[in-house]
């Protein structure tokens, strides 16, 4: 596997002078601030062989069962970060030699991903017309749509209050639910633009499509998803977020360790996080943002 021949002398670690250590620390910090390169595992077109599962497990330090489950999950996910493009490509080449679908991309490419909210959609010959919430109108040919992603997200905010005078056996704290919000998204990824078009359930003007319909927007979202995928038959559909959100945690950890992505992408697509220690927010929206972004990158790179 890549890097198996690297050597490290443990006797050298910790022998640097304070000046050398400071220079080394600054060099490491500088590398993390610069865009790195990410290695991702794609959705596998065929079941992996026993040999490829064993090799994959050994390379990533996993047991065979966990390795097989990761390879069978219907979502792309990030495996590791490298400082050099050549190193990331080396990993991808090695995975592909095992018959596994993998791809690499720069953090700069990921940071370019953004989403433009839609207020209306109209069909025309050969394509679709989109009205943006900000007022612009965009025309997109059917062949330009490379991927369509659907996911339902939720966010729960709880407030915790502690009781310093609680006796032994008494409840030491109180939890109060402040809010629970849910929203579904349809993301339309284009071949030539990192700005993807997003139908957000609560922002979309449903009267533009269904002037006489009254119903739940989640039902209408499913109908609209079918309409978009039918009109763009060559687009790859990603519609398994509910099944895979739990396994995207490792991808999120790698992103959160990248100073470049934390500064240039992550807060902008995930949104602000509460700084109050007594307020806790649990949400799968960051997992969805990673899911949909990796879907676009997979269609372009894998």
N, C-alpha and C positions, 0 to 999 in steps of 0.2 A: 504494500500500500504506500501511498505518497508519504515521504517523511520518515519511513521506517529505517533509513540509513543515517539519519541525523545523529550526531554525537554530542554529548554534553558532559563536561568534567565537573562533578559536584564539588571538587576541592577548590575550584576557582570562584565559586559563588560566595559573595560576602567578603572577598579580600580586596575590593576596590577601595581607593582612598575616598574621603568625603567629596572631593572635587570630581573624581571619576563617577561616583555614584550619582551626584547631582546631574552631570552631563548625561548619564545613561537614563536617569529618570525623565529628564526633559525630552530626550530622543523618543522614549516610549510614549510620552504624552503627545508629542508632535505627530507620531504615527497614528494615534487614535483619533486625532483631530482631522486628519486627512482622510479622504474617501478610501475605504478599503474595498474588498471584493468578497462576495458571498457565494457560497456553494449551496445549492438547493437540490433536493430530491423531488422529482416530478411524479405525476400520477403514472403508475405503471400500466402499460398497455396489455401486458400478459402477466400471469402469476409468476413470481420469481422461482428459480430453481433452488434446490436444496444447497447446491454449491454456492450460489450467489448470496443466499441468506446467511450461510456460515461465514463467508468472507466479509459481508457487510457487518455482521455482528462482531466479528473480531476487530475490524477496523475502528468501530465506534465504541467498543467496550460494552456491548449489550449481550443479554442472553438471547438464545435463538428465538424464543417465543416473542419477545419484545421487538426484535429485529423484523420478524415476519409481519407483525401487526403494523409496524411503521411502513413497510413496503406495500402493504395491501390497502392502506388508508387512501381514500379518494381525494387527496389534496396535496399540492406542493408544500414543502416546508424547508426552512433553512437548517442546514446541518452544521456549518462552521464559517468563520470569518478568516480571511487571509489578508496580509498586507500587500501582496503582489498578485497581479493578474495571472502570471505564469503558474503560480502555486495553486490558485483556484482552478485553473484549466487542467492542471495535472490531476487533481481530485476528480473532476468531471470525466476526464478521459478514462481514469481507472474504473469509475462506476460504470461507464458505458461498456468497457471491456467485459464486465460481469453481466452485461445484458440489462442493466438498470437504467432507467430514464433519469437523467440529471442535467442540470444547467447551472451556469454561473452568470453573475452580473455585478456591475459596480454599484457601490452605495450611492454614487452620484446619479445613476440611472433610477434607483429607487427613490431618491429624494426628489426627483423631478415629477413624481406621481402626484397628481392633485385631482380634485373632483369639482365639477361644475353642476350645481343643482338645476333641475329642469322644472318648468311650470306647465309645459304642454308638449304634446307629441302629435304629429300629423303625418299621414302617409302620402307619398307621391310616387310617381312612376320611377322605379329604379332605386328608391331610397326612402329615407325618413327625414322629416323636418322637426327640429327641436327648438322650443322656446326656452331660453334660460331665465331663471328667476331674476337675474340682473338686467334683463331686457333684450339681450342679443338673440338673434335667430341663427341657427346653424343647420346646414344641410349636409347629410351624410349618406353616401351610397351604401347599399347593402353589402357590397364586397369590402367596404372599409371597416365593417364591424368584425373584429376578430374574436371577441369573447363577450359573453353576457353572464353576469354574476348576480345571484339572488341570496339574500340572507335576512333573517329576522333577529334583531338585537334587543337587548334589555339592559336596563341600568337601575340598580337599587341603591338608595342612599339611606343609611341608618345613623342615628345619633345615639351616642352612648353617654350615660351619666353615672358617675361613680358616687358611692356613699361611704365616706371615710369612717362614719361611726357605726358601720354594720357590725353586729355581733356574730360570733362563730355560728355557722349554720344558716345565717340570713343571706338573702340575695345581696351581693356586693355591688351590683350595678344594674342599670336599667337601660333597655334598648328601645328606642322610639323610631319607628319607620317614618322617614320624612317624605319619600317619594319612590314610586316605581314607574318607570316609563319604558315603553316598548315601541319599536319602529322597525319597519322593513325597508330594505333598499334593493333597487335594481341598478347595477352599474353596467354601462355600455362602454366597452373599451375599443378604442380605434387604433388602426394600424400605424398611423403617422403622427399621433399626438399623445403625449403623456397626460393630457388633461382629459379625464374620462367623464362621461355624462352620467349623472346620477338622478334617478327617480327616488326621492325620499318620501315615504308614505304620507307624512304630515305636511309637506311643503307643496306637493304636486296639486295642480288645479284639475281635479277629476272631471269637472264640467267640460273641459276642452275635449275629452274623449267620450264621456258618457253623460250628455246633457240631461237625459231623462232618467238616469239610474240613481237609485238611493240604496245604499248598502254599505257593508263594512269595507273599509279600504284594504284590509288584508286580502279579502276575496278579490277585489278589483286589481290588487297588485299581482296576484296569480294570473288573472286574465290578461293583464298587460304583459307579463313575462312571456306568456304563450304567444301573444301577438308579435312581440319583438323577435323571439327566436324563430317563429314561423316565417317572418318576413326576411330574416337573415340566416338562411339555412346553413351557410358555411361557418358561422360563428360557433365556437366551442362554448358549451354551457356548463357553468359551475353552480350546482344547486344542492350541495351537500354540507353546507355550513353547520347545520344543526347536529350533524353526525361527527364533525371533525374539529369543532372549536376547542375541545379539550386537549387535543394533541398539538395545538399551535403554541403552547406555552414555552417550549424550548426555543422556537423561532423568536418569540417575543423577548426572551432573555438575551439572545444574541444581539438583537436590535438595541436593547436598552444598554448594552455594554459598549456600543459604538458611539463615541462622542460626536462623530460626524452626523449620524442619523438623529441623535437626540437634539442636536442643534438645528439641523436643516430639514427634518421631515416629521419625526414622531409626534411632537406636541401639536403640530399643525393639523395632522389628520386624526389624531386621537381626541384632542381637545384638552382644556385645562383640567387639572386635578386639584381637588380641595386641599388646602394647606392646614385646615383645622384638625387637630389631633383627635377631637371627640367625634368627628364626622368621618364615617367610613363609606367609601363608594365601591360597589362591586358591579362590574360591567363586562360584557363580552364584546364591546364595540371595538376595542383595540385589536382583538383577535380577528374580527371581521375585516378591519382595514388591512391587516396583514394578509388575510385570505384573498381578498379581492385584488390587492396589489400583486401578490405572487401569481395569481391567475393570469393577469396581463403579461407579466414577465415570462411565465412559462410558455404562453402561446408565441412569444417573440423569440425566445432563446432556446427552448428545448428541442 
